[in-house]
Every structure is written in C-alpha cells, then in structure tokens.
Amino acid sequence: MMVGLLSSETITLPSYQLVRRQRILDAAKLLLRANDYESIQIRDVASEANVALGTLYRYFSSKEHLYAYVVYDWAVPFSARDESWALNLNTTQRITQRLRMALAAFEKQPNFYKAIIVLRSTSDLEVSALMQRLGEVLEKPIRADFSMLDPEEAADITAMVWCVLMDLVARLASGDKTMVEANRILDRFVAMIGLRLEQLEAGRA
C-alpha cells in the first residue's frame, strides 16, 4: 500500500484502478528485487502485472515515474519501524545503529538503493519532488536524534549523515568499498559527530 505522498489524481482514482495501480507497483518491485534498475524494461513490468503497456502508461508516465513510486513504497515503511531497540542507547550509538541497519538493508536489497541513486539525479520534476519527500521521511528519525541541537544545526548534521550514507551506498554498489570498510567509515564519521555533542554538553555543564 502506498504510504505518504500521493498525487490528487491518485486520490481520486476509483477503487478498481487503485488495485490495478498497486498491482503494477508490486510487479515492478518484484522485478527490481531480481534485476538491476537499468536492465528492467517498462514492457517487462506490464507483462509481470498482466496489463497492457498502454494501461501502465495511464498510471505512470515513464519508467522513472514508476520506479520513483516503487522505491518510495518500499523504503518509507522503514521509517515506521519499532524503535524499542534505541531506548537505552545514547545519540551516537543510535546514529551508528541506524546507519549500520541501512547498510544491512542495502546488502539484502542492493537494487533498490541503486535505483534510488539513479532517480535522485532525475530531471523529471514530479520524480524529483517524490525523491526529495522520500529523503525527508527517511531523515526524520535521524533529525529527531539531534533534538538537543538548534533546528538549523540539527538539519545540517542530518543532511551530512544522509550524504555520507548515500555516498557509501554508491561505493558499495560500485565495488569501491566492502561492507567492513563502509561500517568503519560510518563509525569514524559518527565519532566526529559525538565530539560535537560532547562539546555541547560541556558548554551546558
């Protein structure tokens, strides 16, 4: 089920069209689990969903448009996961665990992250808006971890965390880094954030 951002056009679709649209998304998602984004043809999705190609284009104007919704549909539930694991951790420990979990998810489903990397560079305005919204939703828990900072600094550091994570995902995808190396880099980066938090706590003491 699509979570979060929906166009007004989608909201007004009759129920049978919403079911068909979701079937297309599920078919596209299934193909992405087994294939690189670049190798998937839009006709493959139509065939997997058992709809005519023209029918698919009534719901999604392009492959980019379709897969922006696919990765959004796949990724957003991660932000709603049970947070009980974080209750007894300090800020740096929570950030470290979040980033390690994200890399572990990449290891399980690399094609989804590769698609996100490609789609973030789109020139399609609707796709770009959806990818920006996806980033905001996924960044929200991280920003909450920095609630002791002023809002601007919390937003800036969250953006840095996201940039480092996505860069490491890209390096993993290209084979430039191993998972062990990526986790080591994340740990060093979070340690630097910890120094800033210690500075803040010292100033308040």
Backbone bond lengths (Angstrom), bond angles and torsions (degrees), N, CA, C in turn:
res aa  C-N    CA-C-N  psi(-1)  N-CA   C-N-CA  omega(-1)  CA-C   N-CA-C  phi
1 M - - - 1.466 - - 1.519 109.59 -
2 M 1.318 117.45 133.18 1.453 121.58 179.25 1.518 110.62 -64.76
3 V 1.333 115.59 130.47 1.454 121.33 -179.43 1.512 109.20 -111.92
4 G 1.337 117.93 136.98 1.454 120.42 171.05 1.503 113.31 86.60
5 L 1.344 116.59 -123.33 1.450 122.07 -170.37 1.519 112.38 -65.09
6 L 1.327 115.50 124.42 1.453 121.91 175.13 1.508 108.16 -134.86
7 S 1.322 117.20 140.97 1.451 119.95 176.18 1.519 109.18 -75.06
8 S 1.342 117.23 155.80 1.457 121.09 178.52 1.519 110.48 -61.19
9 E 1.349 116.46 -30.79 1.455 120.91 178.73 1.524 110.62 -64.76
10 T 1.355 116.73 -40.21 1.455 120.55 178.83 1.517 111.04 -66.50
11 I 1.329 116.71 -41.69 1.455 121.38 -177.50 1.520 110.87 -59.93
12 T 1.336 117.81 -33.57 1.463 121.32 -176.10 1.529 113.40 -88.53
13 L 1.320 118.18 0.42 1.460 120.02 179.18 1.527 110.03 -67.30
14 P 1.330 117.40 141.07 1.468 119.58 174.00 1.521 110.14 -65.90
15 S 1.326 116.46 161.22 1.460 121.18 -171.53 1.528 112.62 -59.13
16 Y 1.328 118.26 -39.24 1.465 119.15 -177.66 1.533 111.40 -66.86
17 Q 1.345 116.68 -31.27 1.463 119.65 177.09 1.530 110.96 -74.96
18 L 1.319 117.39 -34.15 1.461 120.18 175.34 1.528 110.48 -63.00
19 V 1.321 116.20 -39.73 1.470 120.52 177.84 1.525 110.16 -64.36
20 R 1.330 116.98 -44.05 1.464 121.03 179.34 1.526 110.51 -64.31
21 R 1.314 116.58 -42.51 1.467 121.34 179.07 1.529 110.93 -61.08
22 Q 1.326 116.16 -42.89 1.463 119.59 178.86 1.518 110.82 -66.97
23 R 1.343 117.16 -33.99 1.465 120.14 177.51 1.525 110.54 -63.27
24 I 1.315 116.15 -37.61 1.467 120.51 177.07 1.523 110.11 -65.51
25 L 1.332 116.63 -44.96 1.465 120.67 178.50 1.525 110.84 -60.73
26 D 1.325 117.06 -43.73 1.461 120.75 -179.35 1.532 111.13 -64.80
27 A 1.333 116.28 -38.46 1.462 119.83 177.95 1.526 110.89 -65.70
28 A 1.326 116.23 -43.19 1.461 120.59 178.71 1.524 111.12 -64.23
29 K 1.318 115.99 -38.14 1.464 120.83 178.24 1.524 110.60 -65.10
30 L 1.327 116.38 -42.23 1.463 120.79 179.20 1.525 110.90 -61.47
31 L 1.323 117.10 -42.34 1.464 120.76 178.73 1.526 111.39 -64.58
32 L 1.346 116.62 -36.81 1.462 119.86 -177.92 1.523 111.45 -71.29
33 R 1.307 117.30 -26.35 1.466 119.29 177.21 1.531 111.14 -64.17
34 A 1.327 116.58 -29.12 1.461 120.65 -173.84 1.521 114.15 -108.69
35 N 1.364 117.29 -10.93 1.465 120.02 -173.62 1.527 110.85 -138.24
36 D 1.333 115.82 152.19 1.463 120.45 171.78 1.518 109.85 -63.99
37 Y 1.327 115.46 146.16 1.465 120.88 178.37 1.526 111.39 -53.58
38 E 1.326 116.46 -44.11 1.462 121.02 -175.16 1.532 112.17 -63.75
39 S 1.322 117.61 -27.68 1.461 120.08 -175.31 1.525 112.98 -87.92
40 I 1.319 118.04 -10.33 1.464 121.41 -177.64 1.526 109.67 -83.13
41 Q 1.316 116.52 130.19 1.455 122.23 175.98 1.528 108.82 -100.24
42 I 1.321 116.04 146.84 1.455 120.27 -178.35 1.532 110.83 -60.87
43 R 1.327 117.25 -30.95 1.471 120.29 178.30 1.532 110.47 -67.81
44 D 1.351 116.87 -28.78 1.462 119.89 176.82 1.524 110.69 -64.93
45 V 1.318 115.64 -39.33 1.465 120.57 179.38 1.524 109.81 -65.64
46 A 1.330 116.48 -45.42 1.464 120.45 179.29 1.528 110.43 -58.85
47 S 1.311 116.72 -42.40 1.456 120.85 179.87 1.524 110.91 -65.13
48 E 1.331 116.72 -44.64 1.467 121.08 -179.55 1.523 111.43 -63.75
49 A 1.342 116.38 -35.92 1.462 121.28 179.93 1.524 112.45 -83.85
50 N 1.330 116.82 -6.37 1.464 122.61 -178.99 1.531 111.40 59.66
51 V 1.345 114.75 46.61 1.464 120.45 174.64 1.525 108.25 -130.88
52 A 1.317 116.44 157.11 1.462 120.45 175.81 1.522 109.56 -68.44
53 L 1.336 116.55 151.21 1.461 120.64 179.57 1.532 110.71 -58.22
54 G 1.315 116.24 -41.06 1.458 120.08 178.62 1.516 112.28 -62.63
55 T 1.323 116.93 -35.17 1.474 120.90 177.38 1.521 110.40 -64.81
56 L 1.336 116.35 -43.02 1.469 119.88 178.65 1.524 110.57 -58.45
57 Y 1.335 116.43 -42.70 1.462 119.98 -177.34 1.533 112.69 -69.12
58 R 1.317 117.72 -14.39 1.464 119.29 174.83 1.529 110.90 -70.76
59 Y 1.332 115.45 -25.39 1.462 120.44 -177.63 1.532 112.50 -100.84
60 F 1.326 116.35 -32.49 1.459 121.28 -176.01 1.526 108.35 -135.80
61 S 1.315 116.07 124.21 1.458 120.47 -171.96 1.525 113.71 -77.11
62 S 1.330 117.58 -16.57 1.463 120.76 -177.09 1.523 109.07 -160.89
63 K 1.311 115.69 170.91 1.458 120.66 175.39 1.526 110.38 -62.94
64 E 1.334 117.31 -41.47 1.467 120.68 177.37 1.526 110.96 -59.65
65 H 1.301 116.11 -45.61 1.461 121.86 -179.45 1.533 109.81 -60.23
66 L 1.323 117.36 -46.95 1.454 121.80 179.45 1.522 111.22 -60.74
67 Y 1.330 116.59 -50.66 1.464 118.94 -173.34 1.522 113.44 -76.34
68 A 1.308 118.32 -19.28 1.465 119.41 170.64 1.525 109.82 -62.73
69 Y 1.331 116.09 -41.93 1.468 119.98 176.92 1.519 111.83 -71.64
70 V 1.329 117.49 -32.37 1.456 120.90 177.95 1.528 110.81 -63.28
71 V 1.337 117.01 -50.47 1.470 118.83 -177.47 1.528 110.96 -70.25
72 Y 1.337 116.44 -30.73 1.465 119.23 175.53 1.524 109.47 -65.40
73 D 1.311 116.49 -47.46 1.460 122.70 179.78 1.521 110.79 -60.00
74 W 1.333 116.78 -35.27 1.463 121.99 -178.71 1.517 112.29 -78.80
75 A 1.335 117.61 -40.76 1.462 121.03 -169.39 1.522 114.61 -86.54
76 V 1.320 118.25 -36.10 1.461 120.49 -173.05 1.532 113.37 -57.86
77 P 1.340 120.43 -39.45 1.467 118.26 178.19 1.520 114.62 -57.26
78 F 1.345 118.19 -22.16 1.458 120.09 177.23 1.526 111.59 -61.22
79 S 1.337 116.68 -31.98 1.464 120.02 -178.43 1.517 112.13 -74.99
80 A 1.332 117.21 -12.42 1.463 121.28 -178.94 1.527 112.00 -104.77
81 R 1.333 116.62 14.25 1.460 119.90 -179.02 1.516 111.89 -67.60
82 D 1.318 115.69 158.57 1.461 122.26 176.23 1.530 109.24 -59.23
83 E 1.337 116.23 129.02 1.463 121.44 -177.05 1.530 112.50 -101.78
84 S 1.321 118.06 14.45 1.464 120.02 -177.07 1.527 112.01 -61.25
85 W 1.333 117.01 -27.74 1.465 120.69 179.55 1.523 112.42 -62.24
86 A 1.350 116.83 -22.02 1.471 120.81 -173.66 1.528 113.73 -94.28
87 L 1.321 117.47 -4.01 1.472 120.51 -170.28 1.526 113.20 -60.64
88 N 1.311 118.16 -39.09 1.468 121.27 -174.63 1.525 113.33 -103.21
89 L 1.334 116.55 16.73 1.463 120.45 -179.84 1.522 110.33 -105.34
90 N 1.333 115.90 148.13 1.465 118.66 173.57 1.528 108.67 -80.71
91 T 1.337 116.02 178.45 1.470 119.90 -173.05 1.516 112.53 -59.58
92 T 1.309 117.71 -48.41 1.464 119.75 -177.54 1.520 111.44 -65.77
93 Q 1.319 116.67 -35.94 1.468 119.54 177.30 1.529 111.12 -66.18
94 R 1.335 116.57 -39.70 1.468 119.93 178.71 1.521 110.86 -64.73
95 I 1.342 116.43 -44.72 1.463 119.75 -179.89 1.530 110.41 -62.48
96 T 1.330 116.12 -44.67 1.459 120.27 178.51 1.520 111.02 -57.43
97 Q 1.329 116.28 -45.99 1.462 119.99 -178.53 1.521 111.38 -66.60
98 R 1.335 117.60 -40.24 1.471 120.47 178.63 1.527 110.63 -59.33
99 L 1.318 116.39 -46.40 1.455 120.19 -176.64 1.530 111.34 -69.15
100 R 1.324 116.12 -37.68 1.465 118.93 176.73 1.529 110.99 -65.04
101 M 1.328 116.49 -37.53 1.465 120.40 177.39 1.529 110.75 -65.32
102 A 1.336 115.70 -37.97 1.467 119.62 178.56 1.524 110.71 -64.96
103 L 1.331 116.78 -41.89 1.463 119.51 178.53 1.527 111.04 -67.65
104 A 1.333 116.66 -35.39 1.459 119.73 177.40 1.524 110.35 -64.82
105 A 1.342 116.44 -38.15 1.466 120.26 177.13 1.520 110.13 -64.66
106 F 1.328 117.02 -38.57 1.467 120.64 176.54 1.523 110.17 -60.38
107 E 1.347 115.99 -42.86 1.454 120.09 -178.16 1.534 110.87 -61.44
108 K 1.355 116.47 -34.49 1.460 120.98 -179.45 1.531 112.01 -79.65
109 Q 1.335 116.70 -37.54 1.471 121.23 -175.31 1.536 110.24 -132.31
110 P 1.328 119.06 64.33 1.466 120.90 -175.13 1.518 114.64 -61.85
111 N 1.330 117.57 -30.33 1.465 119.50 -176.07 1.525 112.31 -66.74
112 F 1.329 117.45 -28.99 1.456 119.97 178.84 1.531 110.33 -69.73
113 Y 1.316 116.27 -42.24 1.461 119.32 178.99 1.524 111.11 -68.37
114 K 1.324 116.72 -38.16 1.463 119.49 177.13 1.527 110.21 -61.78
115 A 1.324 116.65 -39.76 1.462 120.21 178.34 1.518 111.25 -65.09
116 I 1.329 117.18 -39.85 1.460 120.77 177.95 1.522 110.33 -60.69
117 I 1.334 116.80 -43.48 1.462 121.09 179.70 1.534 110.30 -59.81
118 V 1.326 116.62 -44.60 1.473 120.74 179.50 1.523 110.54 -65.08
119 L 1.318 117.12 -45.80 1.460 121.47 -174.31 1.524 112.92 -70.78
120 R 1.307 117.51 -23.13 1.472 119.92 177.97 1.528 112.03 -68.00
121 S 1.325 117.50 -18.14 1.471 120.74 -179.26 1.527 111.93 -99.92
122 T 1.318 117.46 14.81 1.463 121.69 -176.67 1.527 112.38 -67.17
123 S 1.320 115.34 155.35 1.469 121.05 172.69 1.529 110.88 -102.03
124 D 1.337 117.08 -3.02 1.460 122.41 178.21 1.524 108.57 -75.92
125 L 1.316 117.78 121.72 1.459 121.47 -173.63 1.526 112.60 -65.15
126 E 1.328 116.94 -39.87 1.466 118.95 179.74 1.524 111.37 -67.87
127 V 1.324 116.54 -41.52 1.457 120.75 177.25 1.522 109.84 -63.89
128 S 1.321 116.62 -44.18 1.459 121.12 179.20 1.522 111.51 -59.39
129 A 1.334 117.00 -41.99 1.463 121.13 179.80 1.526 110.71 -64.82
130 L 1.324 116.73 -39.51 1.458 119.90 -179.98 1.526 111.20 -68.78
131 M 1.333 117.12 -39.52 1.460 120.07 178.36 1.529 111.02 -67.50
132 Q 1.327 116.58 -35.23 1.464 119.64 176.06 1.525 110.17 -64.79
133 R 1.332 115.88 -42.40 1.463 120.47 178.14 1.527 110.25 -62.94
134 L 1.319 117.24 -40.52 1.459 121.00 177.87 1.526 110.32 -59.51
135 G 1.334 116.15 -45.33 1.460 120.08 178.27 1.517 111.80 -59.51
136 E 1.326 116.81 -42.81 1.469 120.68 -179.80 1.527 111.62 -62.49
137 V 1.338 116.14 -41.61 1.460 120.21 -179.44 1.527 110.80 -66.25
138 L 1.337 117.18 -43.31 1.458 120.60 -179.01 1.522 112.41 -72.21
139 E 1.333 116.97 -27.38 1.458 120.54 178.71 1.522 112.79 -78.32
140 K 1.324 116.92 -20.51 1.464 120.73 -172.76 1.531 113.82 -54.65
141 P 1.351 119.92 -47.15 1.470 119.02 178.83 1.524 112.93 -63.12
142 I 1.342 116.35 -35.66 1.465 119.66 179.16 1.523 110.18 -66.61
143 R 1.332 116.14 -44.01 1.458 119.14 179.19 1.529 110.86 -61.56
144 A 1.315 116.30 -36.44 1.470 119.93 178.67 1.527 110.97 -63.55
145 D 1.332 116.94 -31.20 1.463 120.32 178.16 1.523 111.77 -65.77
146 F 1.328 116.99 -21.64 1.468 121.29 -179.34 1.528 111.49 -104.17
147 S 1.315 116.93 30.01 1.464 120.86 -176.11 1.526 112.83 -65.57
148 M 1.346 117.28 -17.09 1.464 119.70 178.12 1.528 112.28 -75.76
149 L 1.344 116.82 -13.86 1.462 121.60 178.40 1.521 109.90 -89.75
150 D 1.332 117.04 163.96 1.459 118.28 173.62 1.529 108.06 -69.40
151 P 1.343 117.75 153.78 1.473 121.24 -171.74 1.521 114.32 -54.54
152 E 1.335 118.07 -39.00 1.463 119.91 -178.36 1.517 111.35 -66.97
153 E 1.334 117.15 -44.91 1.457 119.71 179.82 1.525 110.61 -67.17
154 A 1.336 116.93 -39.01 1.465 120.36 177.76 1.527 110.33 -60.35
155 A 1.335 116.78 -42.41 1.464 121.14 179.27 1.521 110.80 -66.04
156 D 1.334 117.13 -41.03 1.469 120.78 -179.16 1.528 111.30 -64.97
157 I 1.329 116.75 -46.46 1.465 119.88 -178.83 1.526 110.54 -67.34
158 T 1.330 116.64 -37.31 1.469 119.75 176.21 1.519 110.41 -60.36
159 A 1.340 116.96 -42.59 1.466 120.87 178.53 1.529 110.56 -62.20
160 M 1.332 117.20 -39.26 1.462 120.81 177.66 1.525 110.90 -63.19
161 V 1.335 116.24 -44.51 1.464 120.83 179.30 1.525 110.20 -58.99
162 W 1.346 115.78 -45.77 1.462 120.88 -179.02 1.527 110.81 -63.32
163 C 1.325 116.92 -42.27 1.469 120.69 -179.51 1.524 111.16 -63.59
164 V 1.340 116.50 -43.78 1.464 119.86 178.86 1.518 110.41 -63.05
165 L 1.330 116.67 -43.97 1.459 120.60 -179.68 1.531 110.95 -60.27
166 M 1.330 117.21 -48.96 1.456 120.24 -177.37 1.526 111.66 -66.92
167 D 1.331 117.18 -34.40 1.460 119.59 176.45 1.527 110.46 -64.72
168 L 1.328 116.68 -42.01 1.459 119.65 179.18 1.528 111.05 -66.97
169 V 1.324 116.65 -37.21 1.462 119.76 175.95 1.529 110.02 -60.89
170 A 1.340 116.46 -43.28 1.460 120.41 178.40 1.531 110.81 -62.69
171 R 1.317 116.74 -39.67 1.471 120.46 179.34 1.532 111.16 -68.06
172 L 1.324 116.02 -38.74 1.463 119.24 175.98 1.528 110.48 -63.31
173 A 1.332 115.35 -42.96 1.468 120.16 -178.62 1.521 111.78 -62.62
174 S 1.334 116.07 -34.99 1.470 119.95 -178.20 1.530 112.47 -86.98
175 G 1.338 116.90 -8.16 1.455 120.25 -178.29 1.511 113.47 85.27
176 D 1.338 116.88 7.35 1.461 121.11 -179.16 1.527 111.99 -72.24
177 K 1.334 117.36 -27.50 1.457 122.30 178.46 1.520 109.87 -131.71
178 T 1.329 115.34 149.96 1.455 121.00 171.78 1.524 108.33 -91.03
179 M 1.334 117.12 168.11 1.449 120.79 178.32 1.525 110.93 -63.14
180 V 1.312 117.03 -38.16 1.468 120.90 178.55 1.527 110.20 -62.05
181 E 1.326 116.51 -44.44 1.472 120.37 179.15 1.523 111.38 -65.85
182 A 1.334 116.63 -40.76 1.465 120.35 179.97 1.518 111.03 -62.81
183 N 1.317 117.41 -43.71 1.458 120.68 178.98 1.532 111.38 -65.26
184 R 1.329 116.62 -36.56 1.461 119.72 177.59 1.527 111.02 -63.68
185 I 1.330 116.85 -43.33 1.465 121.18 178.52 1.528 110.67 -63.77
186 L 1.337 116.40 -43.07 1.463 119.65 177.69 1.525 111.01 -59.75
187 D 1.328 117.18 -42.99 1.465 120.41 -179.35 1.529 111.01 -62.20
188 R 1.328 116.75 -40.32 1.471 119.48 179.12 1.520 110.98 -67.54
189 F 1.319 116.01 -40.43 1.456 120.25 -179.96 1.524 110.66 -63.89
190 V 1.323 117.21 -46.07 1.462 120.75 179.35 1.525 110.36 -64.71
191 A 1.328 118.05 -33.71 1.467 120.70 176.81 1.528 110.34 -61.23
192 M 1.333 117.48 -37.42 1.469 119.98 177.33 1.523 110.87 -66.54
193 I 1.335 116.43 -38.49 1.461 119.47 175.34 1.520 109.53 -62.38
194 G 1.329 116.56 -39.22 1.458 120.76 178.56 1.511 112.49 -58.95
195 L 1.331 117.51 -35.69 1.461 120.72 177.72 1.529 110.87 -62.35
196 R 1.318 115.87 -39.63 1.479 119.83 177.79 1.524 110.51 -65.26
197 L 1.322 117.17 -41.40 1.458 120.39 179.52 1.531 110.98 -66.97
198 E 1.341 116.71 -38.05 1.465 119.72 176.07 1.527 110.78 -64.17
199 Q 1.329 116.55 -39.12 1.465 121.25 176.67 1.529 110.26 -60.33
200 L 1.320 116.23 -43.26 1.457 120.43 179.57 1.524 111.08 -63.21
201 E 1.330 115.87 -45.00 1.467 119.82 -179.57 1.520 111.40 -65.03
202 A 1.347 117.12 -37.28 1.453 120.63 178.37 1.535 110.83 -65.28
203 G 1.319 116.47 -37.52 1.468 120.63 179.31 1.507 112.67 -67.43
204 R 1.329 115.87 -27.43 1.471 120.10 179.78 1.517 112.37 -85.24
205 A 1.346 115.74 -18.69 1.472 120.05 -177.06 1.528 111.61 -69.95
